[in-house]
């Protein structure tokens, strides 16, 4: 097998072993070849990075919550300092992962994307990882990440107009873009308007879908509906669903 096939195979092995950093390294080699990825390759790359960053995002939320409680309880300065340092360590890891993904996207994947689906997929991915950076950042860094995420999501939305409203990639984009509006920009009205329009447009076309497409589309629509229900009831403590 050639190097491309070998790296894809190793990525699949790493996925089965749940060794996601090694999965990332294998798929980065494929991405750096400069040719458009197949749907299978694209999904492998996405899954690899999503698992690598997912564990850190969860860890950051937990440690940030502990830090807030320690401060609220007026614990001794030594404990608070230790928790703060641990949070900052996780933030450094998150920053490195996000910058790595964004570099691969900007240097290889977005320039090589030929189809509308690929362009939307990668622009959405760019928006997602900039959103993750905004989640844990403050001040100018948060503002810059937020502005760049907004630009990436808007670019993806523009390309997605060429796709059917029931397309799972288009719906996944709207799902995450609406979460960005709600969580990062604190724009409840924008989030709800975007999500509701996409939901209504897709519902009218469900009867034309094949069984496989129907299952994937309805799963994302369920997440959109749950977010709308959460946001309109003003229960901000629960975690928003994303794709």
C-alpha positions in Angstrom: 0.0 0.0 0.0 1.2 3.5 -0.7 1.9 6.1 2.0 -1.6 7.6 1.8 -3.3 4.3 2.2 -0.9 3.4 5.0 -1.6 6.6 6.9 -5.4 6.1 6.6 -5.1 2.5 7.8 -2.9 3.6 10.7 -5.5 6.3 11.6 -8.2 3.7 11.6 -6.1 1.4 13.9 -5.5 4.3 16.2 -9.2 5.1 16.3 -10.0 1.5 17.3 -7.3 1.7 20.1 -8.6 5.1 21.1 -5.2 6.6 20.6 -6.5 9.9 19.1 -3.2 11.9 19.1 -1.7 9.2 16.9 -4.8 9.3 14.7 -4.3 13.0 14.3 -0.7 12.6 13.3 -1.6 10.0 10.6 -4.4 12.1 9.1 -2.3 15.3 9.2 0.2 13.5 6.8 -2.7 12.7 4.5 -4.0 16.3 4.6 -0.5 17.7 3.9 -0.4 15.9 0.6 -2.3 18.9 -0.8 -5.1 16.9 -2.5 -8.8 16.9 -1.6 -9.7 14.3 1.0 -12.3 11.7 0.4 -15.4 11.7 2.6 -14.0 8.9 4.7 -10.6 10.6 5.1 -12.3 13.9 6.0 -14.4 12.2 8.7 -11.4 10.5 10.1 -9.5 13.8 10.4 -12.5 15.4 12.1 -13.0 12.5 14.6 -9.4 12.5 15.5 -9.2 16.2 16.4 -12.6 16.2 18.0 -11.6 13.5 20.4 -8.2 15.1 21.2 -9.8 18.5 22.0 -13.0 17.1 23.5 -11.2 15.7 26.5 -9.4 19.0 27.2 -12.6 21.0 26.8 -14.3 18.8 29.4 -11.3 19.1 31.7 -11.2 22.9 31.4 -14.9 23.1 32.3 -14.4 20.9 35.4 -11.2 22.8 36.6 -12.8 26.2 35.9 -15.8 25.2 38.0 -13.5 24.0 40.9 -11.5 27.2 40.7 -14.7 29.3 41.0 -15.9 27.3 44.0 -12.5 27.6 45.7 -12.5 31.4 45.3 -16.1 31.6 46.5 -15.3 29.6 49.6 -12.2 31.8 50.3 -9.9 28.9 50.3 -6.2 29.6 51.1 -4.2 31.3 48.4 -2.0 28.3 47.8 -4.9 26.1 46.7 -6.4 28.7 44.4 -2.9 29.3 42.8 -2.5 25.5 42.2 -6.0 25.3 40.5 -5.3 28.4 38.4 -1.9 27.0 37.2 -3.6 23.7 36.3 -6.3 25.5 34.4 -3.7 27.5 32.5 -1.9 24.3 31.6 -5.0 22.9 30.1 -5.6 26.2 28.2 -2.1 26.0 26.8 -2.8 22.5 25.5 -6.2 23.7 24.0 -4.4 26.6 22.3 -1.8 24.3 20.7 -4.5 21.9 19.4 -6.6 24.7 18.0 -3.6 26.4 16.3 -2.6 23.0 14.8 -6.1 22.4 13.3 -6.3 25.9 12.0 -2.9 25.7 10.4 -3.9 22.4 8.6 -7.2 23.9 7.5 -5.7 27.2 6.2 -2.6 25.7 4.6 -4.0 22.5 3.0 -7.6 21.5 3.4 -9.5 24.7 2.5 -7.3 25.6 -0.5 -7.7 22.0 -1.8 -11.5 21.8 -1.3 -13.3 21.6 -4.7 -16.9 20.6 -3.8 -19.4 22.8 -1.9 -19.7 20.0 0.8 -15.9 20.0 1.4 -15.7 23.8 1.6 -18.6 24.0 4.0 -17.2 21.1 6.1 -13.8 22.8 6.5 -15.0 26.3 7.0 -17.4 25.0 9.7 -14.5 23.2 11.2 -12.5 26.4 11.2 -15.3 28.3 12.9 -15.7 25.5 15.5 -12.0 25.6 16.6 -11.9 29.4 16.7 -15.1 29.1 18.9 -13.3 26.7 21.2 -10.5 29.2 21.5 -13.0 31.9 22.4 -14.5 29.7 25.1 -11.5 29.7 27.3 -9.9 33.0 26.3 -10.4 36.5 27.6 -9.9 40.1 26.5 -8.5 40.8 23.0 -7.7 37.1 22.4 -11.3 36.1 22.9 -12.5 39.0 20.7 -10.1 38.1 17.9 -11.1 34.4 18.0 -14.8 35.4 18.0 -14.4 37.7 15.1 -12.5 35.1 13.0 -15.0 32.4 14.0 -17.9 34.6 12.9 -16.2 35.2 9.5 -15.6 31.5 9.0 -19.1 30.5 9.8 -20.6 33.3 7.6 -18.4 32.1 4.7 -19.6 28.5 5.2 -23.2 29.7 5.3 -22.8 31.5 2.0 -21.4 28.4 0.3 -24.1 26.2 2.0 -26.9 28.0 0.1 -26.0 25.7 -2.8 -26.9 22.7 -0.7 -30.3 21.2 0.2 -31.8 22.4 3.5 -31.8 18.8 4.6 -28.1 18.2 4.0 -26.5 17.0 7.2 -23.4 19.1 6.7 -25.4 22.2 6.2 -27.6 21.5 9.2 -24.5 20.7 11.3 -23.1 24.1 10.3 -26.3 25.9 11.4 -26.4 23.9 14.7 -22.8 25.0 15.6 -23.2 28.5 14.3 -26.3 29.0 16.4 -24.4 27.7 19.5 -21.7 30.3 18.7 -24.2 33.1 18.6 -25.7 32.0 21.9 -22.6 31.1 23.9 -19.8 33.4 22.5 -21.7 36.4 21.3 -24.6 36.2 23.8 -27.0 36.8 21.0 -30.1 34.7 21.9 -32.3 36.2 19.2 -29.7 35.6 16.4 -29.2 32.0 17.6 -32.9 31.2 17.8 -33.7 32.9 14.4 -30.9 31.0 12.6 -31.8 27.6 14.2 -35.6 28.0 13.7 -35.2 28.9 10.0 -33.0 26.0 9.3 -35.3 23.6 11.3 -38.4 24.8 9.4 -36.7 24.6 6.0 -35.4 21.1 6.6 -38.7 19.7 8.0 -40.5 20.4 4.8 -38.0 18.3 2.8 -37.8 15.2 5.1 -40.2 13.1 3.0 -37.7 13.2 0.0 -34.8 11.7 1.9 -33.4 8.2 1.7 -33.2 6.1 4.9 -29.5 6.8 5.6 -29.8 10.5 5.0 -33.1 10.6 7.0 -31.5 9.2 10.1 -28.5 11.6 10.1 -30.7 14.6 9.3 -33.3 13.9 12.0 -30.6 13.4 14.6 -29.2 16.9 13.9 -32.7 18.4 13.8 -33.4 16.9 17.2 -30.3 18.7 18.6 -31.4 22.0 17.0 -34.9 21.5 18.5 -33.5 20.8 21.9 -31.3 23.9 21.8 -34.2 26.0 20.8 -36.3 24.6 23.7 -33.4 25.3 26.1 -32.7 28.8 24.8 -36.3 30.0 24.7 -36.9 28.7 28.3 -33.8 30.7 29.5 -32.3 27.7 31.3 -28.7 28.7 30.6 -27.1 26.2 33.0 -27.3 23.1 30.7 -24.8 22.5 28.0 -25.9 23.3 24.5 -25.9 20.5 21.9 -23.4 20.7 19.1 -22.3 18.7 16.1 
